[in-house]
Amino acid sequence: MTQGWEPGTNYAFGDVVSYQGHNYKIIQPHRSQSDWAPSETPALWGLIPDEWSQNQQPASQQLPTYQQHQDGGSSLQQGPQQHFDQKPSSEHTEPEKKTHWYDDKSKLGLGIAGGVAAGLLAGGIHHIVKKHEQSEDQDAARAAWINDARARTERYNREGPSGPATWVLTQGNHIPQHALEVGKEGSSALYICRAFHDGGKQIGKASAAFEKGAIIGYKHKEHEVDTYEILLSDMFALRWVPARGKLDVSSLGYSPVEGGHEHNGTPLYIIKALYNGIFHPGKASATLDGAYIPYGGTEKNIKEYQVLCYNI
């Protein structure tokens, strides 16, 4: 019989627990906390669908995925993973038409105000519709990132690292072993992380001391995140290379480790920079005027910094 989940317990690879009538399998080994219930920590636990538990389907078919909802929430979907750009099969000649809240004109006041109001509101309605559609695209892109990150993490757990730099999904204050430490604030180590934000993958810092676990910088503001990827590394195959100002990759002499990208696809590279006597992780690119680190509620622009590169 599967043991029930309990806080204050060390869970390792292969462990399966029951919680609120469902079974969960470990993704990231950790010591449980009262606020890290399996249903609330998808980066640590994977839901095992009830019918698959009963039928003992192969593990490769037991990968739950995320479905992002319009209200900003997300849920685990049962069944094999699918790509978001997968086209429907030829059997479906008439796909179901997707409806939106704004398809109901009565909610926009047009039924009462009539044609005059419709003309006056047309520009505003178009803006609202466009903004809502962009939000839906962001939700789908974030869900795709989480699914990809989970697949990378599960592959790492099965096979180990595929290179000197590996990204794994984690949540809250759980810092996996072999995370690359950049510096310390007081007694708390700072690690390199990245998270999806505004259509891109932004680089930031993680620490067991942070309330949510990680902080990224974007558009001169700090943003706290509780679901993120953290960088595991083998520094025998990596090195820090000095740089200054706008990053010129060709002048480094080594290949930099790409950590993320802007919403338009511009690569972001991993850096560390000295600020107030402490090394902080951050980002640099060919378009930024120097390196940027999240700090003190904003982003600090640092002109001299070091870029994480492969040793060959």
N, C-alpha and C positions, 0 to 999 in steps of 0.2 A: 504493500500500500504506500502511495506517495506521501511523504511527510509534509505537514503544513508549514508555510513560510513563517519565520519568526525573526524579529529584530535582534540585533546583537549576535548574529550567527555568521561564521565564515563560510561562504559558498564558493565552490571550485568548479572547474570544467566538468561537465557531465551531470551536474546536479539538476534535479527536477523537483519542484515544489508545487503544492496546491495552495490556492488563495481565492477565496470567495467563489468556490465551486468550479474553478478552472485550474488547469495545469500550466506551469511555466518552466522553460528551460534556460539555464544560465547562458548569457552572452559574454559578460565581463565578470571574472571572479572579483569578489569584494566582501567586505563585512557589512551586513545589513544594518540599516537604521530605521527608526520608527516611521520616518517620512519617506522611505524608499520602498514602498510596497510594490510588488511586481506589476500591478496594473498601472502604476504611475511612473515607472522607470523603464520605458521601452529600449533604452540604450543598455540596460543591464540584464533584462529578462525578455525572452521571446515567448509569446503566447502559443501554446500548443492547442490547436483547434480540437474540440472534444471528439468529433467523429474520427479525426486522424489518430488520436491517442488510442481509441478503441480498435481501429483497423490496423494500427502499427504500420503506417505508410513509411516508405523510405525517407530518411532525413532530408534528402535533396528536395522533397516535395513539401517539407514542413516549414517553409520560410514565409511567415506572415509579412505583409507589407502594409505601408501606410496609405490611407486615403484621406486627403485634406478636404475639409468642408468649407462652405462659404462663410461660416461664422468664425473662421480662424482656427477651429479645433481640428483634431485629427483622430483617427481610429485605426486599429489594426484590421486588415482585411485577410480573410482566409484564402489559401490557395497559393499556387506557384507565383513567383514574381513575374510581372509584365512590364514592358517599357511603355512610357507614356505616349510615345509617338507610334505605337503599334497600330496599324490600320485594321479596321474590322474586316472579317473574312468576307468572301464573295457571297456567302449565303445571306448576308444581311443587306438586302437591296434598299430597304427603307429604314435607315437608322432613326431611332427615336429622337425627335426634335427636343433640344435642350431649352427649357424655359427659365426665365429670370424673373426676379421680383418686379423689374421695371416693365415687363410685358403687360402687366395689368395697368392700363392707363388710368383707372379710377384711383390708384394709389398716388398718381401724380397730379390729381386734381383737375384733369382735362374734362372729365364728364360734367363738372359743375361750371367751370370757367368758360367753356366753349371755345370757339375758334380764335377769338382775340387773345385769350389767355394762352392758348396753344402756341400762337405765334410768338408771344412775349417770352414764353418759357422754353422755346425750342433750343436755344443756345445752351441754357442751363441744364436741360435734360440730357442733351448730347454729352456735355461734360461729365454728368453723373454716370451715364451709361459707360462711357469710355473708362472712367476711373474704376468702376466696378469690374469691368472686363479685365483691366490690368491687374486688379487684386486677385481675380480668379487665376490668371496666368502665374502670378507670384506664388499662390498656394500650390499649384501643380508643380512648379519648379522646385519649391522647398520640399515637397513630398518626394520628388525624384531624387533630390540630393540625399535625403535621409535613407531612402531605399538603397542607393548606391553605397553610402557610407556603411550601412549595416552589412551589405554583401562583402565589402572590403574587410570589415572587422571579423566576420565569421570565417573568411578565407584565412586571415592572419591567425585566428585561433586554431584552425585546422592544420595549416601548413607552415606557420611561422612567417617571418619577414621575407618579402620577395626582393628586397634591396636595402640599402642603408637608411632610407627614409620611408617611414610607413605611417599613414594616417589611420587612426581607429576612432570609432564613435564612442563617446562616453556622455555621462550626464551628471549634473550637480557637481559636488566636490570630490567625486571619485577620480583620482589620478592614477592611470595604469602604470605598471612597471615599465621601465626603460623610456619614460617620457623625457624629452630633452629639456634639461634645466638651463635657463639662460642667466638668471640672477636671483637675488633674494631681496625682499622688502621685509626688514626685520628678520624674523625667523622663518618667514614663509617663502618657499621657492616659487619662482615664476617660470611657467612653461609656455611653449608655443601652441596656439590653437587656431582654428578657423571655424567659421560658421556662415551659413547662408544668410544674406541680407540684401534686400533691394535688388534682386536679380544676379548677384555675384557671390563669390566666396571670399569673405574678408578675413584677414589675418589679425590675431590679437593675442591676448595673454590669458592663461588659466592659472588658478591657484586654489589650494584647499582652503584658503582663508577667505575667498570671495563668497559672497552670499549665494549667488547662483552658480558659481563655479568658473565662469569665464566672462571676459569683457573684450569686445572688439571696438575699433574706432572707425567711424564713417561720417563724412561731411562735418568734421570738426566737433563731433560729439562721441561720448562713450555710450555703448549699448551693452547692457548685461544680457547674457544668454545662458540657458541651463542645459541645452542640448547642443553639442559641438563635437568637432574632431580634434584630437590632440596628436602631436607629432612624436612618434617613437623613432629613435635613431641609433646608429652605430657610428660614433665619432671617429673611429679608425678609418672610415671611408669618407668622412666629410671634413670640411675645414671652414673657418671664418675668414673671409677675404675683405680687406679694407676698401671702402668706396667713399665718394664724396658727391654731394649735389644730386642732380638728376642722374638716375642709374644708366650707365652705358655698359650693357652686358658684355660687349665685345672687348672691353678694356680690362675685364676681371682676370682673364687668363685661365679661368675655370668655369665649368657649367654651373649656373646657380640652380638651387632647388626651387621649383615653382610651387608656391604655396596656395595660390588662389587666383582670382581674376575679378575684374570690375564687371558691371552689368553689360558692358559693350564687348567683353572678351579680352580686354587688355590684361596681360599676365601680371600678377603680383608676386614679388619674391620675398623670402623670409630674411629679416634682418634683426640684429640686436644693436641697440644704441645706448650710450651712457647718458643718463639724466639724473641730476642730483646725487651723483656718486654711485648709481645703481644701473646695471645693464637691464634694459627692458626689451621684450620682443615687439616686433612691428612689421611694417611693410615698406617696400620701395618698388618703383616701376620706372619705365622709360618716359612716363608722362608726369610723374610727381616731382616737385621741386625739392628733392631730398627725401629722407625717410620720415615716416610718421609712426608714432607710438601712442596708444591710448593712455591718458594719464590725467587725473584730477578733473574728470568730467568732460574733458575735451581731447583733442589730439595735439601732440607736440611735434613741431617740424624740426628735425635734427639734420644738420648738414653733413656731419661726419658719422659714419656708421660702418658696420660689418655685415657682409652678405653671406648667407649659408650656401656653400657650394660643394659639389662632388669633388673628390680628391683626384680624379683623373680627367 
